[in-house]
Amino acid sequence: MSPELREKCRLYRASGVDVAWLVHPEQCWVETWEDLRNGERVGRGGMLESARLPGLRIDTEALFAAIDSDASN
């Protein structure tokens, strides 16, 4: 993942964006940027959740399966 994309996440957060998720489909992980979580990784089999997005839960296994499926079409 490029340092520029991580810097964008930091900039978005500093500009008032509550949550940023940086998805890395080739390596099957997501970096989360929220409150004190600055670049915390969630891998395949994890769950993306945020206190700022109540009720939203994304199973990373399903996320990466969908990305893989879309890429093969």
Predicted model as a PDB file, atoms N, CA, C, CB and O in Angstrom, pLDDT in the B-factor column:
MODEL        1                                                                  
ATOM      1  N   MET A   1       0.861  -1.175   0.000  1.00 66.00           N  
ATOM      2  CA  MET A   1       0.000   0.000   0.000  1.00 66.00           C  
ATOM      3  C   MET A   1       0.899   1.226   0.000  1.00 66.00           C  
ATOM      4  CB  MET A   1      -0.975   0.004   1.231  1.00 66.00           C  
ATOM      5  O   MET A   1       1.876   1.300   0.745  1.00 66.00           O  
ATOM      6  N   SER A   2       0.563   2.154  -0.820  1.00 85.00           N  
ATOM      7  CA  SER A   2       1.435   3.313  -0.958  1.00 85.00           C  
ATOM      8  C   SER A   2       1.307   4.284   0.216  1.00 85.00           C  
ATOM      9  CB  SER A   2       1.127   4.033  -2.251  1.00 85.00           C  
ATOM     10  O   SER A   2       0.227   4.450   0.784  1.00 85.00           O  
ATOM     11  N   PRO A   3       2.410   4.913   0.567  1.00 91.00           N  
ATOM     12  CA  PRO A   3       2.370   5.920   1.638  1.00 91.00           C  
ATOM     13  C   PRO A   3       1.428   7.075   1.303  1.00 91.00           C  
ATOM     14  CB  PRO A   3       3.775   6.464   1.902  1.00 91.00           C  
ATOM     15  O   PRO A   3       0.865   7.705   2.198  1.00 91.00           O  
ATOM     16  N   GLU A   4       1.261   7.348   0.008  1.00 94.00           N  
ATOM     17  CA  GLU A   4       0.377   8.451  -0.399  1.00 94.00           C  
ATOM     18  C   GLU A   4      -1.075   8.159  -0.019  1.00 94.00           C  
ATOM     19  CB  GLU A   4       0.486   8.694  -1.919  1.00 94.00           C  
ATOM     20  O   GLU A   4      -1.799   9.057   0.411  1.00 94.00           O  
ATOM     21  N   LEU A   5      -1.500   6.902  -0.179  1.00 94.00           N  
ATOM     22  CA  LEU A   5      -2.875   6.559   0.184  1.00 94.00           C  
ATOM     23  C   LEU A   5      -3.087   6.653   1.691  1.00 94.00           C  
ATOM     24  CB  LEU A   5      -3.221   5.150  -0.308  1.00 94.00           C  
ATOM     25  O   LEU A   5      -4.138   7.108   2.142  1.00 94.00           O  
ATOM     26  N   ARG A   6      -2.117   6.235   2.455  1.00 94.00           N  
ATOM     27  CA  ARG A   6      -2.224   6.369   3.912  1.00 94.00           C  
ATOM     28  C   ARG A   6      -2.267   7.844   4.318  1.00 94.00           C  
ATOM     29  CB  ARG A   6      -1.041   5.659   4.609  1.00 94.00           C  
ATOM     30  O   ARG A   6      -3.016   8.228   5.217  1.00 94.00           O  
ATOM     31  N   GLU A   7      -1.471   8.649   3.658  1.00 95.00           N  
ATOM     32  CA  GLU A   7      -1.468  10.087   3.948  1.00 95.00           C  
ATOM     33  C   GLU A   7      -2.822  10.703   3.619  1.00 95.00           C  
ATOM     34  CB  GLU A   7      -0.354  10.800   3.154  1.00 95.00           C  
ATOM     35  O   GLU A   7      -3.286  11.593   4.331  1.00 95.00           O  
ATOM     36  N   LYS A   8      -3.461  10.238   2.544  1.00 95.00           N  
ATOM     37  CA  LYS A   8      -4.810  10.716   2.217  1.00 95.00           C  
ATOM     38  C   LYS A   8      -5.791  10.381   3.334  1.00 95.00           C  
ATOM     39  CB  LYS A   8      -5.294  10.105   0.891  1.00 95.00           C  
ATOM     40  O   LYS A   8      -6.631  11.206   3.693  1.00 95.00           O  
ATOM     41  N   CYS A   9      -5.688   9.178   3.882  1.00 94.00           N  
ATOM     42  CA  CYS A   9      -6.569   8.793   4.989  1.00 94.00           C  
ATOM     43  C   CYS A   9      -6.363   9.738   6.177  1.00 94.00           C  
ATOM     44  CB  CYS A   9      -6.306   7.321   5.415  1.00 94.00           C  
ATOM     45  O   CYS A   9      -7.325  10.186   6.801  1.00 94.00           O  
ATOM     46  N   ARG A  10      -5.114  10.028   6.475  1.00 93.00           N  
ATOM     47  CA  ARG A  10      -4.821  10.970   7.577  1.00 93.00           C  
ATOM     48  C   ARG A  10      -5.393  12.353   7.277  1.00 93.00           C  
ATOM     49  CB  ARG A  10      -3.293  11.074   7.815  1.00 93.00           C  
ATOM     50  O   ARG A  10      -5.957  12.999   8.160  1.00 93.00           O  
ATOM     51  N   LEU A  11      -5.250  12.801   6.044  1.00 95.00           N  
ATOM     52  CA  LEU A  11      -5.774  14.106   5.643  1.00 95.00           C  
ATOM     53  C   LEU A  11      -7.294  14.142   5.740  1.00 95.00           C  
ATOM     54  CB  LEU A  11      -5.333  14.442   4.217  1.00 95.00           C  
ATOM     55  O   LEU A  11      -7.862  15.108   6.250  1.00 95.00           O  
ATOM     56  N   TYR A  12      -7.951  13.096   5.255  1.00 96.00           N  
ATOM     57  CA  TYR A  12      -9.411  13.033   5.356  1.00 96.00           C  
ATOM     58  C   TYR A  12      -9.854  13.114   6.808  1.00 96.00           C  
ATOM     59  CB  TYR A  12      -9.942  11.743   4.713  1.00 96.00           C  
ATOM     60  O   TYR A  12     -10.777  13.859   7.140  1.00 96.00           O  
ATOM     61  N   ARG A  13      -9.198  12.349   7.672  1.00 95.00           N  
ATOM     62  CA  ARG A  13      -9.549  12.368   9.099  1.00 95.00           C  
ATOM     63  C   ARG A  13      -9.338  13.746   9.692  1.00 95.00           C  
ATOM     64  CB  ARG A  13      -8.724  11.337   9.873  1.00 95.00           C  
ATOM     65  O   ARG A  13     -10.183  14.240  10.439  1.00 95.00           O  
ATOM     66  N   ALA A  14      -8.205  14.377   9.362  1.00 94.00           N  
ATOM     67  CA  ALA A  14      -7.925  15.713   9.884  1.00 94.00           C  
ATOM     68  C   ALA A  14      -8.927  16.741   9.362  1.00 94.00           C  
ATOM     69  CB  ALA A  14      -6.504  16.137   9.514  1.00 94.00           C  
ATOM     70  O   ALA A  14      -9.140  17.782   9.983  1.00 94.00           O  
ATOM     71  N   SER A  15      -9.539  16.442   8.219  1.00 97.00           N  
ATOM     72  CA  SER A  15     -10.511  17.355   7.611  1.00 97.00           C  
ATOM     73  C   SER A  15     -11.935  17.084   8.060  1.00 97.00           C  
ATOM     74  CB  SER A  15     -10.436  17.261   6.111  1.00 97.00           C  
ATOM     75  O   SER A  15     -12.866  17.739   7.590  1.00 97.00           O  
ATOM     76  N   GLY A  16     -12.122  16.121   8.972  1.00 96.00           N  
ATOM     77  CA  GLY A  16     -13.439  15.896   9.533  1.00 96.00           C  
ATOM     78  C   GLY A  16     -14.140  14.618   9.115  1.00 96.00           C  
ATOM     79  O   GLY A  16     -15.249  14.353   9.580  1.00 96.00           O  
ATOM     80  N   VAL A  17     -13.533  13.821   8.255  1.00 96.00           N  
ATOM     81  CA  VAL A  17     -14.143  12.544   7.879  1.00 96.00           C  
ATOM     82  C   VAL A  17     -14.064  11.612   9.086  1.00 96.00           C  
ATOM     83  CB  VAL A  17     -13.429  11.912   6.621  1.00 96.00           C  
ATOM     84  O   VAL A  17     -12.996  11.446   9.675  1.00 96.00           O  
ATOM     85  N   ASP A  18     -15.183  11.008   9.453  1.00 94.00           N  
ATOM     86  CA  ASP A  18     -15.233  10.169  10.650  1.00 94.00           C  
ATOM     87  C   ASP A  18     -14.468   8.863  10.507  1.00 94.00           C  
ATOM     88  CB  ASP A  18     -16.657   9.869  10.996  1.00 94.00           C  
ATOM     89  O   ASP A  18     -13.771   8.444  11.431  1.00 94.00           O  
ATOM     90  N   VAL A  19     -14.595   8.214   9.346  1.00 96.00           N  
ATOM     91  CA  VAL A  19     -14.036   6.881   9.148  1.00 96.00           C  
ATOM     92  C   VAL A  19     -13.470   6.767   7.733  1.00 96.00           C  
ATOM     93  CB  VAL A  19     -15.110   5.789   9.399  1.00 96.00           C  
ATOM     94  O   VAL A  19     -14.081   7.226   6.768  1.00 96.00           O  
ATOM     95  N   ALA A  20     -12.309   6.156   7.630  1.00 96.00           N  
ATOM     96  CA  ALA A  20     -11.754   5.811   6.314  1.00 96.00           C  
ATOM     97  C   ALA A  20     -11.260   4.377   6.372  1.00 96.00           C  
ATOM     98  CB  ALA A  20     -10.595   6.789   5.899  1.00 96.00           C  
ATOM     99  O   ALA A  20     -10.615   3.968   7.337  1.00 96.00           O  
ATOM    100  N   TRP A  21     -11.565   3.630   5.343  1.00 96.00           N  
ATOM    101  CA  TRP A  21     -11.090   2.250   5.226  1.00 96.00           C  
ATOM    102  C   TRP A  21     -10.294   2.153   3.945  1.00 96.00           C  
ATOM    103  CB  TRP A  21     -12.273   1.219   5.240  1.00 96.00           C  
ATOM    104  O   TRP A  21     -10.782   2.520   2.877  1.00 96.00           O  
ATOM    105  N   LEU A  22      -9.091   1.668   4.043  1.00 95.00           N  
ATOM    106  CA  LEU A  22      -8.196   1.517   2.906  1.00 95.00           C  
ATOM    107  C   LEU A  22      -8.105   0.023   2.594  1.00 95.00           C  
ATOM    108  CB  LEU A  22      -6.775   2.137   3.200  1.00 95.00           C  
ATOM    109  O   LEU A  22      -7.499  -0.740   3.347  1.00 95.00           O  
ATOM    110  N   VAL A  23      -8.711  -0.386   1.478  1.00 95.00           N  
ATOM    111  CA  VAL A  23      -8.823  -1.803   1.128  1.00 95.00           C  
ATOM    112  C   VAL A  23      -7.661  -2.224   0.237  1.00 95.00           C  
ATOM    113  CB  VAL A  23     -10.165  -2.085   0.424  1.00 95.00           C  
ATOM    114  O   VAL A  23      -7.360  -1.570  -0.762  1.00 95.00           O  
ATOM    115  N   HIS A  24      -7.015  -3.319   0.611  1.00 94.00           N  
ATOM    116  CA  HIS A  24      -5.928  -3.873  -0.182  1.00 94.00           C  
ATOM    117  C   HIS A  24      -6.373  -5.255  -0.674  1.00 94.00           C  
ATOM    118  CB  HIS A  24      -4.591  -3.957   0.652  1.00 94.00           C  
ATOM    119  O   HIS A  24      -6.163  -6.251   0.017  1.00 94.00           O  
ATOM    120  N   PRO A  25      -6.989  -5.322  -1.868  1.00 93.00           N  
ATOM    121  CA  PRO A  25      -7.584  -6.578  -2.322  1.00 93.00           C  
ATOM    122  C   PRO A  25      -6.577  -7.689  -2.615  1.00 93.00           C  
ATOM    123  CB  PRO A  25      -8.386  -6.323  -3.543  1.00 93.00           C  
ATOM    124  O   PRO A  25      -6.893  -8.863  -2.419  1.00 93.00           O  
ATOM    125  N   GLU A  26      -5.388  -7.352  -3.074  1.00 92.00           N  
ATOM    126  CA  GLU A  26      -4.415  -8.392  -3.405  1.00 92.00           C  
ATOM    127  C   GLU A  26      -3.914  -9.127  -2.160  1.00 92.00           C  
ATOM    128  CB  GLU A  26      -3.238  -7.783  -4.154  1.00 92.00           C  
ATOM    129  O   GLU A  26      -3.671 -10.333  -2.208  1.00 92.00           O  
ATOM    130  N   GLN A  27      -3.759  -8.412  -1.055  1.00 94.00           N  
ATOM    131  CA  GLN A  27      -3.248  -9.029   0.165  1.00 94.00           C  
ATOM    132  C   GLN A  27      -4.349  -9.321   1.179  1.00 94.00           C  
ATOM    133  CB  GLN A  27      -2.206  -8.136   0.793  1.00 94.00           C  
ATOM    134  O   GLN A  27      -4.074  -9.821   2.270  1.00 94.00           O  
ATOM    135  N   CYS A  28      -5.584  -9.014   0.825  1.00 95.00           N  
ATOM    136  CA  CYS A  28      -6.765  -9.340   1.630  1.00 95.00           C  
ATOM    137  C   CYS A  28      -6.720  -8.754   3.035  1.00 95.00           C  
ATOM    138  CB  CYS A  28      -6.918 -10.830   1.723  1.00 95.00           C  
ATOM    139  O   CYS A  28      -6.879  -9.475   4.019  1.00 95.00           O  
ATOM    140  N   TRP A  29      -6.506  -7.462   3.124  1.00 96.00           N  
ATOM    141  CA  TRP A  29      -6.651  -6.772   4.394  1.00 96.00           C  
ATOM    142  C   TRP A  29      -7.153  -5.360   4.144  1.00 96.00           C  
ATOM    143  CB  TRP A  29      -5.317  -6.751   5.167  1.00 96.00           C  
ATOM    144  O   TRP A  29      -7.060  -4.823   3.041  1.00 96.00           O  
ATOM    145  N   VAL A  30      -7.693  -4.776   5.219  1.00 97.00           N  
ATOM    146  CA  VAL A  30      -8.217  -3.410   5.195  1.00 97.00           C  
ATOM    147  C   VAL A  30      -7.581  -2.657   6.347  1.00 97.00           C  
ATOM    148  CB  VAL A  30      -9.787  -3.384   5.296  1.00 97.00           C  
ATOM    149  O   VAL A  30      -7.523  -3.167   7.466  1.00 97.00           O  
ATOM    150  N   GLU A  31      -7.105  -1.458   6.087  1.00 96.00           N  
ATOM    151  CA  GLU A  31      -6.627  -0.597   7.168  1.00 96.00           C  
ATOM    152  C   GLU A  31      -7.758   0.339   7.556  1.00 96.00           C  
ATOM    153  CB  GLU A  31      -5.349   0.205   6.743  1.00 96.00           C  
ATOM    154  O   GLU A  31      -8.409   0.938   6.700  1.00 96.00           O  
ATOM    155  N   THR A  32      -7.980   0.458   8.855  1.00 95.00           N  
ATOM    156  CA  THR A  32      -9.056   1.303   9.356  1.00 95.00           C  
ATOM    157  C   THR A  32      -8.469   2.570   9.974  1.00 95.00           C  
ATOM    158  CB  THR A  32      -9.920   0.540  10.389  1.00 95.00           C  
ATOM    159  O   THR A  32      -7.457   2.535  10.673  1.00 95.00           O  
ATOM    160  N   TRP A  33      -9.126   3.671   9.697  1.00 94.00           N  
ATOM    161  CA  TRP A  33      -8.714   4.988  10.199  1.00 94.00           C  
ATOM    162  C   TRP A  33      -9.940   5.604  10.872  1.00 94.00           C  
ATOM    163  CB  TRP A  33      -8.154   5.923   9.033  1.00 94.00           C  
ATOM    164  O   TRP A  33     -10.870   6.066  10.211  1.00 94.00           O  
ATOM    165  N   GLU A  34      -9.911   5.597  12.206  1.00 93.00           N  
ATOM    166  CA  GLU A  34     -11.045   6.091  12.991  1.00 93.00           C  
ATOM    167  C   GLU A  34     -10.585   6.301  14.426  1.00 93.00           C  
ATOM    168  CB  GLU A  34     -12.254   5.099  12.932  1.00 93.00           C  
ATOM    169  O   GLU A  34      -9.956   5.421  15.013  1.00 93.00           O  
ATOM    170  N   ASP A  35     -10.888   7.432  14.980  1.00 88.00           N  
ATOM    171  CA  ASP A  35     -10.518   7.739  16.358  1.00 88.00           C  
ATOM    172  C   ASP A  35      -9.048   7.390  16.610  1.00 88.00           C  
ATOM    173  CB  ASP A  35     -11.429   6.976  17.343  1.00 88.00           C  
ATOM    174  O   ASP A  35      -8.165   7.991  15.997  1.00 88.00           O  
ATOM    175  N   LEU A  36      -8.771   6.439  17.490  1.00 85.00           N  
ATOM    176  CA  LEU A  36      -7.380   6.081  17.790  1.00 85.00           C  
ATOM    177  C   LEU A  36      -6.839   4.970  16.889  1.00 85.00           C  
ATOM    178  CB  LEU A  36      -7.264   5.654  19.235  1.00 85.00           C  
ATOM    179  O   LEU A  36      -5.681   4.573  17.020  1.00 85.00           O  
ATOM    180  N   ARG A  37      -7.664   4.474  15.987  1.00 87.00           N  
ATOM    181  CA  ARG A  37      -7.247   3.398  15.080  1.00 87.00           C  
ATOM    182  C   ARG A  37      -6.693   4.033  13.816  1.00 87.00           C  
ATOM    183  CB  ARG A  37      -8.439   2.430  14.746  1.00 87.00           C  
ATOM    184  O   ARG A  37      -7.448   4.363  12.901  1.00 87.00           O  
ATOM    185  N   ASN A  38      -5.408   4.202  13.761  1.00 88.00           N  
ATOM    186  CA  ASN A  38      -4.772   4.835  12.608  1.00 88.00           C  
ATOM    187  C   ASN A  38      -3.956   3.817  11.839  1.00 88.00           C  
ATOM    188  CB  ASN A  38      -3.883   6.008  13.048  1.00 88.00           C  
ATOM    189  O   ASN A  38      -2.756   3.659  12.067  1.00 88.00           O  
ATOM    190  N   GLY A  39      -4.616   3.134  10.931  1.00 91.00           N  
ATOM    191  CA  GLY A  39      -3.942   2.144  10.126  1.00 91.00           C  
ATOM    192  C   GLY A  39      -4.020   0.746  10.691  1.00 91.00           C  
ATOM    193  O   GLY A  39      -3.247  -0.123  10.288  1.00 91.00           O  
ATOM    194  N   GLU A  40      -4.930   0.507  11.611  1.00 94.00           N  
ATOM    195  CA  GLU A  40      -5.101  -0.836  12.177  1.00 94.00           C  
ATOM    196  C   GLU A  40      -5.624  -1.768  11.083  1.00 94.00           C  
ATOM    197  CB  GLU A  40      -6.080  -0.815  13.406  1.00 94.00           C  
ATOM    198  O   GLU A  40      -6.580  -1.437  10.382  1.00 94.00           O  
ATOM    199  N   ARG A  41      -4.997  -2.921  10.945  1.00 96.00           N  
ATOM    200  CA  ARG A  41      -5.372  -3.856   9.880  1.00 96.00           C  
ATOM    201  C   ARG A  41      -6.395  -4.879  10.345  1.00 96.00           C  
ATOM    202  CB  ARG A  41      -4.143  -4.570   9.358  1.00 96.00           C  
ATOM    203  O   ARG A  41      -6.340  -5.402  11.458  1.00 96.00           O  
ATOM    204  N   VAL A  42      -7.337  -5.140   9.436  1.00 96.00           N  
ATOM    205  CA  VAL A  42      -8.323  -6.198   9.615  1.00 96.00           C  
ATOM    206  C   VAL A  42      -8.152  -7.119   8.409  1.00 96.00           C  
ATOM    207  CB  VAL A  42      -9.814  -5.626   9.733  1.00 96.00           C  
ATOM    208  O   VAL A  42      -8.281  -6.682   7.266  1.00 96.00           O  
ATOM    209  N   GLY A  43      -7.867  -8.378   8.663  1.00 96.00           N  
ATOM    210  CA  GLY A  43      -7.621  -9.324   7.586  1.00 96.00           C  
ATOM    211  C   GLY A  43      -8.830 -10.146   7.216  1.00 96.00           C  
ATOM    212  O   GLY A  43      -9.925  -9.969   7.751  1.00 96.00           O  
ATOM    213  N   ARG A  44      -8.600 -11.053   6.282  1.00 93.00           N  
ATOM    214  CA  ARG A  44      -9.646 -11.985   5.846  1.00 93.00           C  
ATOM    215  C   ARG A  44     -10.152 -12.742   7.072  1.00 93.00           C  
ATOM    216  CB  ARG A  44      -9.110 -12.982   4.748  1.00 93.00           C  
ATOM    217  O   ARG A  44      -9.359 -13.214   7.888  1.00 93.00           O  
ATOM    218  N   GLY A  45     -11.459 -12.854   7.196  1.00 94.00           N  
ATOM    219  CA  GLY A  45     -12.060 -13.519   8.351  1.00 94.00           C  
ATOM    220  C   GLY A  45     -12.394 -12.550   9.480  1.00 94.00           C  
ATOM    221  O   GLY A  45     -12.965 -12.951  10.495  1.00 94.00           O  
ATOM    222  N   GLY A  46     -12.040 -11.275   9.307  1.00 97.00           N  
ATOM    223  CA  GLY A  46     -12.354 -10.261  10.313  1.00 97.00           C  
ATOM    224  C   GLY A  46     -13.669  -9.564  10.008  1.00 97.00           C  
ATOM    225  O   GLY A  46     -14.377  -9.919   9.066  1.00 97.00           O  
ATOM    226  N   MET A  47     -13.978  -8.572  10.817  1.00 97.00           N  
ATOM    227  CA  MET A  47     -15.224  -7.831  10.657  1.00 97.00           C  
ATOM    228  C   MET A  47     -14.916  -6.336  10.668  1.00 97.00           C  
ATOM    229  CB  MET A  47     -16.242  -8.197  11.779  1.00 97.00           C  
ATOM    230  O   MET A  47     -14.260  -5.834  11.581  1.00 97.00           O  
ATOM    231  N   LEU A  48     -15.392  -5.641   9.652  1.00 96.00           N  
ATOM    232  CA  LEU A  48     -15.268  -4.184   9.631  1.00 96.00           C  
ATOM    233  C   LEU A  48     -16.490  -3.602  10.326  1.00 96.00           C  
ATOM    234  CB  LEU A  48     -15.133  -3.636   8.165  1.00 96.00           C  
ATOM    235  O   LEU A  48     -17.630  -3.848   9.930  1.00 96.00           O  
ATOM    236  N   GLU A  49     -16.227  -2.832  11.362  1.00 94.00           N  
ATOM    237  CA  GLU A  49     -17.292  -2.185  12.130  1.00 94.00           C  
ATOM    238  C   GLU A  49     -16.799  -0.813  12.551  1.00 94.00           C  
ATOM    239  CB  GLU A  49     -17.709  -3.043  13.377  1.00 94.00           C  
ATOM    240  O   GLU A  49     -15.596  -0.555  12.589  1.00 94.00           O  
ATOM    241  N   SER A  50     -17.727   0.051  12.863  1.00 93.00           N  
ATOM    242  CA  SER A  50     -17.361   1.375  13.335  1.00 93.00           C  
ATOM    243  C   SER A  50     -18.450   1.910  14.251  1.00 93.00           C  
ATOM    244  CB  SER A  50     -17.123   2.332  12.154  1.00 93.00           C  
ATOM    245  O   SER A  50     -19.639   1.772  13.962  1.00 93.00           O  
ATOM    246  N   ALA A  51     -18.044   2.514  15.342  1.00 91.00           N  
ATOM    247  CA  ALA A  51     -19.005   3.169  16.231  1.00 91.00           C  
ATOM    248  C   ALA A  51     -19.679   4.331  15.511  1.00 91.00           C  
ATOM    249  CB  ALA A  51     -18.308   3.665  17.520  1.00 91.00           C  
ATOM    250  O   ALA A  51     -20.791   4.728  15.863  1.00 91.00           O  
ATOM    251  N   ARG A  52     -19.008   4.872  14.509  1.00 92.00           N  
ATOM    252  CA  ARG A  52     -19.545   6.007  13.738  1.00 92.00           C  
ATOM    253  C   ARG A  52     -20.564   5.570  12.685  1.00 92.00           C  
ATOM    254  CB  ARG A  52     -18.406   6.759  13.058  1.00 92.00           C  
ATOM    255  O   ARG A  52     -21.284   6.399  12.127  1.00 92.00           O  
ATOM    256  N   LEU A  53     -20.620   4.256  12.417  1.00 93.00           N  
ATOM    257  CA  LEU A  53     -21.552   3.710  11.430  1.00 93.00           C  
ATOM    258  C   LEU A  53     -22.354   2.589  12.091  1.00 93.00           C  
ATOM    259  CB  LEU A  53     -20.792   3.187  10.159  1.00 93.00           C  
ATOM    260  O   LEU A  53     -22.189   1.420  11.741  1.00 93.00           O  
ATOM    261  N   PRO A  54     -23.226   2.939  13.049  1.00 95.00           N  
ATOM    262  CA  PRO A  54     -23.931   1.920  13.820  1.00 95.00           C  
ATOM    263  C   PRO A  54     -24.723   0.963  12.930  1.00 95.00           C  
ATOM    264  CB  PRO A  54     -24.862   2.579  14.816  1.00 95.00           C  
ATOM    265  O   PRO A  54     -25.429   1.374  12.009  1.00 95.00           O  
ATOM    266  N   GLY A  55     -24.581  -0.315  13.237  1.00 96.00           N  
ATOM    267  CA  GLY A  55     -25.324  -1.333  12.514  1.00 96.00           C  
ATOM    268  C   GLY A  55     -24.627  -1.846  11.266  1.00 96.00           C  
ATOM    269  O   GLY A  55     -25.018  -2.883  10.732  1.00 96.00           O  
ATOM    270  N   LEU A  56     -23.622  -1.158  10.797  1.00 96.00           N  
ATOM    271  CA  LEU A  56     -22.895  -1.614   9.613  1.00 96.00           C  
ATOM    272  C   LEU A  56     -21.805  -2.586  10.037  1.00 96.00           C  
ATOM    273  CB  LEU A  56     -22.287  -0.416   8.833  1.00 96.00           C  
ATOM    274  O   LEU A  56     -20.928  -2.252  10.833  1.00 96.00           O  
ATOM    275  N   ARG A  57     -21.876  -3.789   9.494  1.00 97.00           N  
ATOM    276  CA  ARG A  57     -20.854  -4.821   9.747  1.00 97.00           C  
ATOM    277  C   ARG A  57     -20.538  -5.467   8.415  1.00 97.00           C  
ATOM    278  CB  ARG A  57     -21.339  -5.897  10.806  1.00 97.00           C  
ATOM    279  O   ARG A  57     -21.434  -5.959   7.729  1.00 97.00           O  
ATOM    280  N   ILE A  58     -19.273  -5.469   8.049  1.00 97.00           N  
ATOM    281  CA  ILE A  58     -18.857  -6.074   6.793  1.00 97.00           C  
ATOM    282  C   ILE A  58     -17.878  -7.194   7.102  1.00 97.00           C  
ATOM    283  CB  ILE A  58     -18.222  -5.020   5.839  1.00 97.00           C  
ATOM    284  O   ILE A  58     -16.803  -6.969   7.656  1.00 97.00           O  
ATOM    285  N   ASP A  59     -18.268  -8.391   6.736  1.00 97.00           N  
ATOM    286  CA  ASP A  59     -17.426  -9.567   6.905  1.00 97.00           C  
ATOM    287  C   ASP A  59     -16.354  -9.499   5.816  1.00 97.00           C  
ATOM    288  CB  ASP A  59     -18.266 -10.910   6.822  1.00 97.00           C  
ATOM    289  O   ASP A  59     -16.678  -9.507   4.629  1.00 97.00           O  
ATOM    290  N   THR A  60     -15.092  -9.433   6.207  1.00 97.00           N  
ATOM    291  CA  THR A  60     -14.032  -9.290   5.207  1.00 97.00           C  
ATOM    292  C   THR A  60     -13.912 -10.530   4.321  1.00 97.00           C  
ATOM    293  CB  THR A  60     -12.697  -9.015   5.895  1.00 97.00           C  
ATOM    294  O   THR A  60     -13.477 -10.425   3.174  1.00 97.00           O  
ATOM    295  N   GLU A  61     -14.286 -11.683   4.828  1.00 96.00           N  
ATOM    296  CA  GLU A  61     -14.272 -12.894   3.993  1.00 96.00           C  
ATOM    297  C   GLU A  61     -15.212 -12.696   2.805  1.00 96.00           C  
ATOM    298  CB  GLU A  61     -14.692 -14.157   4.823  1.00 96.00           C  
ATOM    299  O   GLU A  61     -14.848 -12.978   1.664  1.00 96.00           O  
ATOM    300  N   ALA A  62     -16.412 -12.212   3.079  1.00 96.00           N  
ATOM    301  CA  ALA A  62     -17.391 -11.958   2.017  1.00 96.00           C  
ATOM    302  C   ALA A  62     -16.929 -10.816   1.105  1.00 96.00           C  
ATOM    303  CB  ALA A  62     -18.770 -11.625   2.627  1.00 96.00           C  
ATOM    304  O   ALA A  62     -17.109 -10.877  -0.111  1.00 96.00           O  
ATOM    305  N   LEU A  63     -16.338  -9.787   1.692  1.00 96.00           N  
ATOM    306  CA  LEU A  63     -15.840  -8.662   0.906  1.00 96.00           C  
ATOM    307  C   LEU A  63     -14.803  -9.120  -0.107  1.00 96.00           C  
ATOM    308  CB  LEU A  63     -15.244  -7.594   1.820  1.00 96.00           C  
ATOM    309  O   LEU A  63     -14.902  -8.794  -1.290  1.00 96.00           O  
ATOM    310  N   PHE A  64     -13.820  -9.866   0.346  1.00 95.00           N  
ATOM    311  CA  PHE A  64     -12.758 -10.294  -0.565  1.00 95.00           C  
ATOM    312  C   PHE A  64     -13.245 -11.354  -1.550  1.00 95.00           C  
ATOM    313  CB  PHE A  64     -11.576 -10.832   0.226  1.00 95.00           C  
ATOM    314  O   PHE A  64     -12.733 -11.435  -2.667  1.00 95.00           O  
ATOM    315  N   ALA A  65     -14.220 -12.162  -1.156  1.00 94.00           N  
ATOM    316  CA  ALA A  65     -14.813 -13.121  -2.098  1.00 94.00           C  
ATOM    317  C   ALA A  65     -15.524 -12.372  -3.215  1.00 94.00           C  
ATOM    318  CB  ALA A  65     -15.799 -14.073  -1.373  1.00 94.00           C  
ATOM    319  O   ALA A  65     -15.432 -12.764  -4.379  1.00 94.00           O  
ATOM    320  N   ALA A  66     -16.230 -11.303  -2.876  1.00 94.00           N  
ATOM    321  CA  ALA A  66     -16.914 -10.496  -3.885  1.00 94.00           C  
ATOM    322  C   ALA A  66     -15.920  -9.799  -4.809  1.00 94.00           C  
ATOM    323  CB  ALA A  66     -17.815  -9.461  -3.213  1.00 94.00           C  
ATOM    324  O   ALA A  66     -16.143  -9.713  -6.016  1.00 94.00           O  
ATOM    325  N   ILE A  67     -14.833  -9.307  -4.243  1.00 91.00           N  
ATOM    326  CA  ILE A  67     -13.801  -8.656  -5.056  1.00 91.00           C  
ATOM    327  C   ILE A  67     -13.177  -9.681  -5.995  1.00 91.00           C  
ATOM    328  CB  ILE A  67     -12.710  -8.001  -4.156  1.00 91.00           C  
ATOM    329  O   ILE A  67     -12.982  -9.404  -7.178  1.00 91.00           O  
ATOM    330  N   ASP A  68     -12.864 -10.865  -5.471  1.00 85.00           N  
ATOM    331  CA  ASP A  68     -12.265 -11.928  -6.303  1.00 85.00           C  
ATOM    332  C   ASP A  68     -13.217 -12.322  -7.427  1.00 85.00           C  
ATOM    333  CB  ASP A  68     -11.916 -13.174  -5.439  1.00 85.00           C  
ATOM    334  O   ASP A  68     -12.794 -12.509  -8.568  1.00 85.00           O  
ATOM    335  N   SER A  69     -14.487 -12.445  -7.107  1.00 84.00           N  
ATOM    336  CA  SER A  69     -15.497 -12.838  -8.096  1.00 84.00           C  
ATOM    337  C   SER A  69     -15.613 -11.780  -9.183  1.00 84.00           C  
ATOM    338  CB  SER A  69     -16.865 -13.061  -7.422  1.00 84.00           C  
ATOM    339  O   SER A  69     -15.676 -12.109 -10.367  1.00 84.00           O  
ATOM    340  N   ASP A  70     -15.641 -10.527  -8.791  1.00 77.00           N  
ATOM    341  CA  ASP A  70     -15.755  -9.423  -9.748  1.00 77.00           C  
ATOM    342  C   ASP A  70     -14.523  -9.354 -10.641  1.00 77.00           C  
ATOM    343  CB  ASP A  70     -15.949  -8.088  -9.012  1.00 77.00           C  
ATOM    344  O   ASP A  70     -14.638  -9.081 -11.836  1.00 77.00           O  
ATOM    345  N   ALA A  71     -13.363  -9.598 -10.079  1.00 73.00           N  
ATOM    346  CA  ALA A  71     -12.121  -9.526 -10.843  1.00 73.00           C  
ATOM    347  C   ALA A  71     -12.016 -10.639 -11.874  1.00 73.00           C  
ATOM    348  CB  ALA A  71     -10.934  -9.584  -9.909  1.00 73.00           C  
ATOM    349  O   ALA A  71     -11.356 -10.472 -12.900  1.00 73.00           O  
ATOM    350  N   SER A  72     -12.663 -11.777 -11.612  1.00 74.00           N  
ATOM    351  CA  SER A  72     -12.573 -12.891 -12.547  1.00 74.00           C  
ATOM    352  C   SER A  72     -13.579 -12.779 -13.683  1.00 74.00           C  
ATOM    353  CB  SER A  72     -12.777 -14.193 -11.817  1.00 74.00           C  
ATOM    354  O   SER A  72     -13.508 -13.541 -14.647  1.00 74.00           O  
ATOM    355  N   ASN A  73     -14.508 -11.849 -13.586  1.00 68.00           N  
ATOM    356  CA  ASN A  73     -15.518 -11.660 -14.655  1.00 68.00           C  
ATOM    357  C   ASN A  73     -15.078 -10.697 -15.696  1.00 68.00           C  
ATOM    358  CB  ASN A  73     -16.815 -11.185 -14.083  1.00 68.00           C  
ATOM    359  O   ASN A  73     -15.813 -10.438 -16.648  1.00 68.00           O  
TER     360      ASN A  73                                                      
ENDMDL                                                                          
END                                                                             
